[in-house]
Amino acid sequence: MVDLYSQYMHIKDEVDGAIQRVIDSTAFIKGDEVAKFQEELASYMNVKHVIACGNGTDALQVAMMALELNPGDEVVTTPFTFISTIEVIRLLGLKPVLVDVREDTFNLDPSLLERVLTERTKAIAPVHLFGQCAQMEEIMGLANKHNLFVIEDNAQAIGATYSFSNGEKKRAGTMGNIGTTSFFPSKNLGCFGDGGALFTNDDELGERLRALVNHGMKQRYYYDFVGVNSRLDTIQAAILRVKLMQLDSYHRARQRAADFYDSALSAIKGLKVPARSNFSTHVFHQYTIQVPADSRDSLKSFLQEKGIPAMVYYPVPLHLQHAYGDLGYKLGDLPVSEGLCGRVLSLPMHTELEDDQLKYITDQVRTFFKS
């Protein structure tokens, strides 16, 4: 699914040199590379504050801590995503309220938001899934109308650009009160371990977030908040500085692979290629097709027999997961997400895919549907 070794070999000298610089400095925690990476990522994202942290899940938790949400407050989010988004809501004693997604983009459907809002609703946490933005203009409009916070889970779409109807453009993760991301190795901008970051244009929030990830300290040994220990280590920051310079070229490589897939697969009856919205660029963290539910697992097995990895993101929607059964949802409550979980299949998508590999993959998919 991801060829990190080949990617590394293209930037080996730069990465090795970056790691060696950190070793020579022995500043393994909060070294200069962290501060420089934060500044460079802030410039790339066109956002005032970037606060690096230990991982993407921590970023979500710290974001909700910074907004001073109270136990029992409701946070609206999607059931069709990785577990972190609702996991941190529950860990903080908040209540996740789940809204179904759009079948075409897999992202939260803003037309369904208003009907779930209550006096306890305090925030909306849209997820920019698989590489393109949720409909942030509608989400932000509703949030402003009801005085709600917006926390963007941008773990899968860093670098995507959203276009508002007035012509304004913003990066994914910079439109809400706080944005979060993950630098897990397989992400579009991934390090060689765990890492994450938070984004905000609010100076007060930026100061609070920076303290929260470092035990709640603004000044050493003086604690202004109850915080956590969630820091991006210096070696990871140094690696990310190298990879950030390549991020746009990585996106182009992913988009080229997606174009190949689209061209080769779009005519197959019963198969849907990923939709591309007219308001967001798509950076293709995943290339996720939809096929009939009675064919999906057979196709996955067929591809694996041919040496082609394929993954189901995600097999069970969050509202039907055992750990969250006490939320009171049942089968049929969120039918679009439930249906997608039976139909989606992600094909290999990374920066190193060559035409012969793409041709082999798509030839095998076509063979399956002809048989």
N, C-alpha and C positions, 0 to 999 in steps of 0.2 A: 504493500500500500504506500509506503514511503521509503525512498532510497537516500537515507541520510549520509551514508558513507560516500557515495558518489558526489553528493553536494559538498561534503567536507573536502574532498580531494581538489575541488576547484578553488577553494579558498584556504588550502592547508597552510601555506606559508604565513598568511595574515593571521589565521587563528592561532597557529603555534606561537607566532611572535607575541600575540596578545596575551596568551596564557603565560609565556615566559616573563613578560613584563610584570605581571602580577606576582609570580613566584619571586622574582628579583626584589620586588618592593616589600614582600611579606605582609602587605596590607590586605589580608584576605576577607575582612569584613569592613564595609563602609570605606573602601579605598577610593582613590580618585576616579577610577574607571566607572564607578557607580554614578557619581555626580555628572561625569561627562556624558554617560549614556542617557541619563534623565534629560539633560539639556538637549542632546541631539534628537531624542525621540520627541520631545516637546516641540522642537522646530519642525520636524517631519509631520507631526499631527496638527500643527498650528493650534496648540493649546497652551495655556499659561503654566500649568503645573502637571508634572509627571512625578509620581511617587512610586518607586520600585518596591516590590515586596517579594515574599517567599514563593507564592504560587497564585494561580488564578482564583482558587477557592478562597484563600485568605483575602484576596482583593475584594471579592464580593462581601465577605463578612465585615471587613473593615469599612467598606462603603456604607453598609447599613448601621454600623456602630457610629460612624461620623454623623449620620443624620439624626441620631438620638431617638430612634424609634423605640417604642415601649412594648413590653410583652402584651400580646393580644392585638397589636396593630396589624392590619392586613396589608400584604404586598401582593400585587397582581402580577402573574407571570405565565409562562407557557408550559404545557405538559409534554411538549415534544422537544426535548433537549437533554443534555447531560445533567446528572443529578445535582451538581454543585449549586445550581441556582436556587432550588427549594431546600436543599440541605442546610444552607446557612440561615435561611429564613427560620427553619425549625430550631436550629441550634440556639438562636437568639430569642426564642420564645415568641416569635412572631407567627402569624397565620398566613400560609400561602393560599392564594385564591387563583385558580387556574382558568385560563381562557383559551379556547381552541385556536388553531392556527389556520392560515390559508393553505389550501391544497396545492397551489402552484408554487409559492415561494417557501413554504414550510415555516414561515414566520408568523408571530402573533397577529391575529385578525383584529384591527382596531375597531371595526364595526361592532364587535361584541363586548367592548370594554365597559361602556357606560352602564350596561344592565347589571354588572356585578359589583358596582361601587356601593359602598355603605359609609356610614359615618365613621367607621373604624379604618377605612382605606386610607393609607398614608403614602403609598409609593407604587409605581409601576416599574417592573424590571423586564424590559424587552430583551430578547436574545437575538443577535444578528447571526442567524444560523447558516452554516455551510459556506459562508463567504460573502453574503450580501445583506444589506441593512433591512431591518423591519421598517414599516411605514412611519417614520419618525415625525413627519409633519403632522399627521393626524394624532399620533400619540402625544406629542408635545402640546398640541392644541387642547386636547382633553385634559392633560395634566395641569395646564395653566388655568383652564376653566374651573377645575375642582381643587386647585391649590395642592397638587400632589407632587412629590419628588419623583424624579426619573433616574433610575440606575441602569445604565446600558451594559449588558453582558456582551463584551466584544471579543471574547476568546477566539472566535473563528473568523473574524472579518477585519482584522487590523489592516489599515491601508485602503479599505473600501471608501468611496466617496459618495455622499448623499447629496442630491440636488433638490432644493426646495422650489416651490412653484414660482417664487419671486426671483429665481436665478441664483440665490445664495447657495454655496457649496460648503459642506463640512465633512470632516473625516468621521467615520464610524467611531463611536466612543467619546465624542466631544460635544454632543448635542444636549444631553441630559445634565442633571446636576453633577453626577459622577459617572465616569466610564471605567470599566475594568477590563483587563485582558490577562491571558496566560501565555507564558513562554515555554510551555511543555515542548519537548523536542520535535514532535510532529507538527506543531503549529506553523503557520506561514512564516512567522518570525519566532524561531524556536532556539532555545539554548541547549546546553549539553547536560541538563539536569532539570530541576524545577525552578520556576521563576514566574513573576507576575508584575502587574503595575496597575496604578489607578490614575485617572485623568480628571482634571477639573479646571474650569476657568474662574472659579470662586476663590478669592484669596483666603478667606476665613476657613473654608473647607480644606483648601490645600494645606494650610498650617496644621489643622487638626489631623488630617490624614497622615501627614509626615510624622506627627507625634505618636499617633495610634500604632503605627507599624513598629515603633521603637519603644515599646513598653509604656506609651503615654507620656514620654519625655519631650519637652521643648528644650530644656536646659539639663545638662547631665546631672542625674541623681535628684532632679526635681520633677515630680510627676503631676501633670495637670489633668490627665484622664486615666481611666482604667484601659490599658492598651494590651497589645499582644507583641510577641517576638516574631516578626515576619520581615526578614531582610533578604534582599537579593545579594548573593555573595559576589565578591569582586571578580572572580574568574568568569562567572556567568555574564556579568555586565560587560567584561572585555570581549567575550565571544559575541554577544549581542551587538556591540558597536560595529564589529566587522560585518555581521549579517544584515544589520540595518541598512548599510550602504548598498546591499544587493537586493533589498526588499522589492523595489519596483520591478527589477528584472525578474525576480522570482514570480511576481504576479503575472508578468507577460508570458512567462513559460507556462504557468498554470492555465492562463486564458487560451494560449495556443493549443494546449492539449484538449481543453474543453471544446474549442472550435472543431478539432478533429473528431472528437466523440460525437458532437452534434451532427456534423455532416454525415458521418458513417451510420448513425443509429436513428436519426429522426424519422426515417421512413418505415421503420419496423412497426407493424400493426400491433397494438397492445402495449407498446413501450413509450413512455414519456421521458423526454430529456429534461434537464432542469430548466425551469423558467428563469428568464432574466428580466428583472423589473426595469421600468423606464425612469426610475428615480434613484437608482443605486448602481454603481459599478459592482461587478462580481469578481472576487479574488479567489474563488474556488478552493476553499479549504478542503471541501469534498466535492466530488462529482457524483450526484445522487440521482439515479434513475428511478422511475416507478414502473412496475410490471404487475400483471394480475397476481393476486394473492396466492392462487393455486399454482403459480409458476415460480414464485420468487425463490423459495428454498431449493427447488430443483435447479434453477439457473445458478444459484450460488455454488451448489455442489458440483455442477457441470464445469464451471469455471475453475474451481479448485482442482478438479481432476486434470485440467489442462495447464496447471501451474500458474493460474491467475488468482491472486488474492482478491476477495471481495468481502465487504463487511456490511452488516446491518446496523445503521445508526438511525433509529434505536428500536429494539425489538418489543419493548413494553413501554407505553406512555407512563409518565410519572404518577398520574393519579391512580393507576392500577398496580403500582409497586407495593409489595407487602409492607415495607417499612412505613408507608404513608396511608395505610388503609383507614386509619382513624380520622382522616380528613372527610370521610363520608361520601366520596365519589364512588360511582359504580359504572360498570360497562354500559356504554350507550350515552353517558353524560357528555363526552367530548368526542363525537364520532369522527371528525376529520383526522384528529391525531391517532385515534384507534385504527382507522383505516390505513393511514400512512405506515404505521408500524408493521402492517402485514404486506406492504407493497414496495417499500424502499430498499434499494441496494446501491451501495457506493462502490464504484470502480476505482482502480488505482489512480491516484492523483498526487503528483509531486513535480518538483522542478526539473527532474532529470529524465522524464519520459521522452523516448526517441520515437520517430515515426514508425520504425519497424515494430516496436513494442505496442504502440497504439493500434497499428494495423492488425497485429496478432490478436489483441484483446477484442477489438470490434468484429473481426472475422469470426471469432469463437461465439460471440453473442449472437451474431446473425445465423450462424450454424445451428445454435440451440433453437432459435425461433423457426427455422425451416424444418426441423426434424419432427 
